[in-house]
Amino acid sequence: MKNPKKLKVDEIMSKPVMTLTAEMEFIPAGELMKNKKIRRFPIVGKNKKLVGVVTETDILNVKSMIL
């Protein structure tokens, strides 16, 4: 096994990278998080550039406001 102090992030990151678009509605995003057991998603804009990150907590906070 490689020395953990020498590991690079690309050796331990989740692959393939799954992203959501900024236009996606939050309920399907939450369902995808639940079904895929993913707690954070990078959000990309129309140009496919990173514009932010949505977390499971973000989704739960919005859900609690509407229930």
Buried (B, 14 or more C-beta within 10 A) or exposed (E): EEEEEEEEEEEEEEEEEEBBEEEBEBEEBBEBBEEEEEEEBEBBEEEEEEEEEBEBEBBEEBEEEEE
